[in-house]
Amino acid sequence: MTIITFLNADGSSREVQATDGMSIMQVAKAAGVDGIIAECGGELVCATCHVYMKFDALADGIDPPSAVEEEMLDFTSEPRRPASRLSCQIKVTGNLERLVVEIPRTQI
């Protein structure tokens, strides 16, 4: 199991045990984490699972965003940052132990 910390816009946080192979979005939804809406269920068509990664994802072995994800990130309700990702596109692996992801204030 991999521990992921979800940091809310109000500063509160929640640690969740994640199963390797699940997406960060699936982990958040299964744990009832507020702020990850995921209207499309991970089909990469809504951008309502937007998060800000709190580490250098590329340096830690996470694949860069696909062209489709890059395009969808232009439609997030909160401003896009260099560390913006769609949580449905990040698969949990042991490399992500103690990952912290920040949830934007709004998703719609």
Phi and psi in degrees as a GROMACS rama.xvg file:
@    title "Ramachandran Plot"
@    xaxis  label "Phi"
@    yaxis  label "Psi"
@TYPE xy
-115.12  134.617  THR-2
-90.5561  128.116  ILE-3
-121.418  135.128  ILE-4
-105.592  127.053  THR-5
-100.954  120.74  PHE-6
-103.092  118.903  LEU-7
-83.4469  159.527  ASN-8
-60.6493  -26.0471  ALA-9
-82.6535  1.04898  ASP-10
95.9057  -13.1928  GLY-11
-74.0273  159.017  SER-12
-140.469  163.919  SER-13
-147.051  126.973  ARG-14
-90.7091  137.082  GLU-15
-132.359  136.669  VAL-16
-81.5333  127.097  GLN-17
-114.426  142.925  ALA-18
-88.9383  129.554  THR-19
-56.2814  140.574  ASP-20
98.9505  -23.0334  GLY-21
-77.6833  157.497  MET-22
-82.7048  159.465  SER-23
-59.6734  -36.6373  ILE-24
-62.2226  -44.6708  MET-25
-62.8666  -39.7814  GLN-26
-61.3665  -47.9663  VAL-27
-61.5152  -46.323  ALA-28
-64.4858  -43.6091  LYS-29
-63.4722  -31.894  ALA-30
-90.2513  -3.16591  ALA-31
72.1667  30.09  GLY-32
-71.3192  125.692  VAL-33
-71.594  149.957  ASP-34
99.2183  -11.6028  GLY-35
-106.544  101.471  ILE-36
-82.3332  -48.7281  ILE-37
54.7012  54.4301  ALA-38
-55.0004  -35.0511  GLU-39
-89.7246  -2.43444  CYS-40
70.9409  21.0003  GLY-41
96.5964  17.673  GLY-42
-89.5156  3.49846  GLU-43
65.477  42.8872  LEU-44
-132.97  8.47831  VAL-45
-131.47  -26.3895  CYS-46
65.1423  20.4477  ALA-47
-95.5387  20  THR-48
-123.423  26.1308  CYS-49
-60.9294  134.46  HIS-50
-140.238  164.079  VAL-51
-109.75  119.515  TYR-52
-73.4046  138.701  MET-53
-104.937  29.8207  LYS-54
-158.62  173.047  PHE-55
-79.6972  93.1231  ASP-56
-59.702  -40.2981  ALA-57
-66.2342  -37.236  LEU-58
-68.6678  -24.2945  ALA-59
-98.843  18.5023  ASP-60
87.2729  11.3672  GLY-61
-86.7765  133.788  ILE-62
-61.0667  146.532  ASP-63
-67.7447  163.267  PRO-64
-61.2271  143.251  PRO-65
-72.177  169.708  SER-66
-60.9543  -38.1518  ALA-67
-67.3113  -42.974  VAL-68
-63.0399  -43.3012  GLU-69
-55.8403  -42.6068  GLU-70
-64.8693  -45.0172  GLU-71
-65.3104  -31.6155  MET-72
-64.7532  -17.3081  LEU-73
-74.4664  -8.50957  ASP-74
-113.073  16.1357  PHE-75
-72.7511  151.23  THR-76
-75.746  -30.8483  SER-77
-96.6562  153.56  GLU-78
-55.4338  140.211  PRO-79
-74.4502  140.504  ARG-80
-120.068  167.31  ARG-81
-57.3625  -29.1277  PRO-82
-96.0657  15.2535  ALA-83
-71.3804  137.404  SER-84
-146.191  161.923  ARG-85
-94.5362  122.406  LEU-86
-65.1559  -18.5723  SER-87
-71.1813  -13.963  CYS-88
-101.618  0.375829  GLN-89
-108.901  114.861  ILE-90
-86.7214  137.739  LYS-91
-74.3399  130.667  VAL-92
-138.295  170.366  THR-93
-59.8083  -23.3261  GLY-94
-63.9404  -19.0756  ASN-95
-94.6891  9.7761  LEU-96
-51.85  129.122  GLU-97
68.283  22.6579  ARG-98
-60.578  139.672  LEU-99
-117.078  126.37  VAL-100
-121.686  135.549  VAL-101
-94.9715  132.051  GLU-102
-93.6071  127.857  ILE-103
-62.2089  162.14  PRO-104
-58.9017  -42.3799  ARG-105
-134.611  159.377  THR-106
-120.555  -13.7032  GLN-107
